[in-house]
Amino acid sequence: MTLRPEPLPVTVLVVAKAPVPGLAKTRLAATLGDLAAADIAAAALLDTLDAVVQTPVAERVVAMTGDLDRACRGAEIRERLEAFTVIGQRGEDFADRLANAHADVGSAQPVLQIGMDTPQVSAELLTDCARTLLTTPALLGMARDGGWWVLGVADAASADCLRDVPMSQSDTGVVTLAALRDTGIDVTLVEELHDVDTVDDIPSVRKACRSASRFARVTREV
C-alpha cells in the first residue's frame, strides 16, 4: 500500500474568474472568439485545480469571482471545487482583490497563491514551492510576459503591499518583487513559467502541459 505524504502546513490559494464567454480571456477572444477563449480558460482552470488537489498541503482555497452558471464547463468546475474551500473576491481592482484574498483566507500558516493562467503547473512544482515557503518569508515566480504566476508569503500581511502594484503590465513582476522587499523581507525566486494571455502564448504552454490535459486537448487545433 502506498502511503500518502504528510500534508505540508501550507495553504494553496487559487485566484480565479468564472470563464464566462465575453468576459474571460478577452485578448484570446479577439482572435479565437468569445466561446473558444472561455473554453480555453475553463480548461486551464480545471487543469490548475487538478494539480492543486494532488499537492500534499493542509488547505486548499479558491477565491472566485463571476457567475459559474454562465461559464463554460460550469458544472465540471463546480464539481471540482467541492475539494476546496471557496471564498468570494472583494475589492475595486485586481490588486485589491489579490491582497484581500490573502487576508480573507484567514490562515495562520503560509499561503501559496497562484492564478489560472498556467495550466502546465504540476503538483510536483507546487510541492517544491510549498516546501520552499516553509523556509523563507516570501517567494515569487516570474511569468515570461513580465508578470508573475506564483506568490508565497509566510505571513498574509506581507501580501498587503500588492495594493500599490500596477497589475497586468510588463513590469508587474519586477514591481511586485520590489514591493515585497520594501517591506523588509527576503524573497526567494522560483521557476519562471509562461502564462496564457494571447494566442501566441498557447504553443509554449501546450508544449509544457501533459498531452492528456484539458488545455492540450482544447488547444490542439489552435
Wavefront OBJ file of the C-alpha trace (Angstrom):
o trace
v 0.000 0.000 0.000
v 1.329 3.451 -0.970
v 1.269 5.897 1.919
v 0.158 9.449 1.171
v 2.764 12.048 2.135
v 2.142 14.040 5.285
v 0.429 17.342 4.330
v 2.704 20.359 4.331
v 1.470 23.115 6.677
v 0.725 25.467 3.780
v -2.473 26.843 2.247
v -2.643 26.925 -1.542
v -4.844 29.793 -2.739
v -6.133 29.877 -6.313
v -7.474 33.235 -7.511
v -9.925 32.504 -10.316
v -12.546 34.074 -12.559
v -15.542 32.178 -13.902
v -14.857 31.521 -17.622
v -17.934 33.288 -18.997
v -17.920 33.871 -22.777
v -17.382 37.540 -23.498
v -15.800 38.179 -20.112
v -12.967 35.632 -19.995
v -9.666 35.878 -21.823
v -10.653 38.897 -23.925
v -7.274 39.070 -25.660
v -7.656 35.452 -26.746
v -11.247 36.157 -27.746
v -10.144 38.885 -30.121
v -8.528 36.147 -32.235
v -10.477 32.979 -31.426
v -13.928 34.262 -30.463
v -15.661 34.531 -27.090
v -16.744 30.906 -26.730
v -13.401 29.350 -27.696
v -11.493 31.724 -25.395
v -13.782 30.944 -22.461
v -13.466 27.204 -23.066
v -9.676 27.507 -23.057
v -9.887 29.464 -19.792
v -12.118 26.756 -18.305
v -9.679 24.034 -19.341
v -6.783 25.983 -17.827
v -8.658 26.466 -14.566
v -9.618 22.808 -14.278
v -6.075 21.611 -15.002
v -4.803 24.030 -12.340
v -7.323 22.804 -9.773
v -6.348 19.193 -10.515
v -2.696 19.996 -9.799
v -3.593 21.693 -6.522
v -5.746 18.750 -5.401
v -2.771 16.446 -5.970
v -0.439 18.690 -3.951
v 0.053 17.469 -0.355
v -0.861 20.628 1.550
v -3.021 21.207 4.594
v -5.561 23.567 2.997
v -6.814 24.437 -0.484
v -8.805 27.617 -1.111
v -10.248 29.214 -4.257
v -11.085 32.928 -4.302
v -13.680 33.077 -7.071
v -15.427 35.850 -8.943
v -18.044 35.652 -11.700
v -21.110 33.561 -12.479
v -20.411 29.847 -12.850
v -23.978 29.308 -14.084
v -22.982 31.170 -17.275
v -19.464 29.772 -17.509
v -18.034 27.212 -19.907
v -17.737 23.834 -18.147
v -19.501 25.393 -15.163
v -20.860 22.101 -13.842
v -17.444 20.438 -14.050
v -15.825 23.384 -12.284
v -18.433 23.278 -9.502
v -17.779 19.583 -9.005
v -14.028 20.123 -8.799
v -14.499 22.999 -6.332
v -16.001 20.542 -3.847
v -12.401 19.700 -2.919
v -11.757 23.350 -1.967
v -12.907 25.996 0.441
v -14.422 28.667 -1.825
v -14.479 32.353 -0.896
v -15.629 35.359 -2.891
v -13.295 38.013 -4.179
v -13.703 41.591 -2.969
v -12.053 44.850 -3.921
v -12.258 47.594 -6.516
v -9.378 46.396 -8.681
v -7.338 43.247 -9.188
v -4.546 44.349 -6.848
v -7.059 44.887 -4.030
v -8.719 41.533 -4.728
v -5.388 39.728 -4.506
v -4.438 41.368 -1.214
v -7.919 40.819 0.203
v -7.898 37.160 -0.812
v -4.769 36.583 1.243
v -6.371 38.328 4.200
v -9.690 36.511 3.802
v -8.087 33.072 3.802
v -7.536 33.714 7.490
v -4.742 31.193 7.683
v -2.117 31.174 10.386
v 0.114 29.149 8.071
v 1.968 30.274 4.917
v -0.135 30.962 1.819
v 0.961 29.985 -1.693
v -1.140 31.831 -4.278
v -1.498 31.096 -7.991
v -3.874 32.082 -10.763
v -5.471 30.135 -13.598
v -3.196 31.143 -16.488
v -0.540 28.425 -16.060
v -2.280 25.094 -16.744
v 1.113 23.423 -17.114
v 1.706 23.763 -13.369
v 2.211 20.387 -11.715
v 1.709 19.016 -8.243
v 5.444 18.395 -8.094
v 6.247 22.048 -8.808
v 3.642 23.280 -6.320
v 5.011 20.879 -3.699
v 8.514 22.237 -4.243
v 7.185 25.794 -3.884
v 5.310 24.889 -0.701
v 8.436 23.339 0.817
v 10.453 26.430 -0.111
v 7.862 28.673 1.505
v 8.391 26.891 4.810
v 11.968 28.186 4.858
v 11.571 31.750 3.517
v 9.386 34.792 4.316
v 8.230 35.068 0.695
v 8.694 33.568 -2.740
v 7.846 34.781 -6.226
v 7.755 33.022 -9.578
v 8.016 35.320 -12.565
v 5.990 34.924 -15.750
v 7.634 35.444 -19.102
v 5.307 38.301 -20.024
v 6.690 40.394 -17.160
v 4.122 39.427 -14.550
v 4.235 36.617 -12.008
v 2.496 33.254 -11.719
v 3.022 32.366 -8.046
v 3.361 34.354 -4.845
v 4.033 32.804 -1.479
v 4.039 34.627 1.849
v 4.722 33.226 5.303
v 2.535 35.987 6.784
v -0.634 37.048 4.940
v 0.002 40.651 5.963
v 3.011 40.694 3.616
v 0.631 40.492 0.637
v -0.890 43.854 1.548
v 1.900 45.516 -0.449
v 0.207 44.248 -3.629
v -2.341 47.069 -3.363
v 0.220 49.540 -4.737
v 1.386 47.305 -7.608
v 0.009 48.006 -11.124
v -1.232 44.646 -12.393
v -1.183 43.153 -15.919
v 1.736 45.279 -17.059
v 5.118 44.379 -18.484
v 6.871 45.312 -15.230
v 4.365 43.862 -12.740
v 6.752 41.117 -11.668
v 9.662 43.466 -11.044
v 7.472 45.964 -9.186
v 5.956 43.178 -7.059
v 9.419 41.928 -6.142
v 10.482 45.439 -5.150
v 7.292 45.982 -3.133
v 7.849 42.779 -1.181
v 11.486 43.631 -0.483
v 10.487 47.145 0.592
v 8.571 45.552 3.470
v 11.923 44.350 4.782
v 11.577 40.647 3.989
v 13.737 38.344 1.910
v 12.158 36.978 -1.273
v 13.163 33.683 -2.882
v 12.694 33.474 -6.652
v 11.354 30.184 -8.028
v 10.912 28.770 -11.523
v 9.682 31.107 -14.254
v 6.672 29.955 -16.283
v 4.961 31.054 -19.485
v 1.337 32.050 -18.877
v -1.564 32.290 -21.315
v -2.757 35.748 -22.339
v -2.781 35.749 -26.137
v -2.981 33.157 -28.908
v 0.799 33.418 -29.361
v 1.289 32.051 -25.828
v -0.612 28.841 -26.490
v 2.078 26.717 -28.236
v 4.665 27.210 -25.485
v 2.191 26.470 -22.694
v 0.687 23.488 -24.504
v 4.160 22.011 -25.002
v 4.726 22.179 -21.232
v 1.380 20.538 -20.416
v 0.663 16.839 -20.185
v -0.609 15.626 -23.555
v -3.796 14.361 -21.908
v -4.526 17.648 -20.143
v -7.692 19.553 -20.958
v -5.679 22.561 -22.098
v -3.611 20.477 -24.511
v -6.737 18.838 -25.931
v -8.794 22.015 -26.348
v -5.921 23.969 -27.995
v -4.686 21.188 -30.284
v -6.111 22.845 -33.389
v -5.157 26.411 -32.418
l 1 2 3 4 5 6 7 8 9 10 11 12 13 14 15 16 17 18 19 20 21 22 23 24 25 26 27 28 29 30 31 32 33 34 35 36 37 38 39 40 41 42 43 44 45 46 47 48 49 50 51 52 53 54 55 56 57 58 59 60 61 62 63 64 65 66 67 68 69 70 71 72 73 74 75 76 77 78 79 80 81 82 83 84 85 86 87 88 89 90 91 92 93 94 95 96 97 98 99 100 101 102 103 104 105 106 107 108 109 110 111 112 113 114 115 116 117 118 119 120 121 122 123 124 125 126 127 128 129 130 131 132 133 134 135 136 137 138 139 140 141 142 143 144 145 146 147 148 149 150 151 152 153 154 155 156 157 158 159 160 161 162 163 164 165 166 167 168 169 170 171 172 173 174 175 176 177 178 179 180 181 182 183 184 185 186 187 188 189 190 191 192 193 194 195 196 197 198 199 200 201 202 203 204 205 206 207 208 209 210 211 212 213 214 215 216 217 218 219 220 221 222
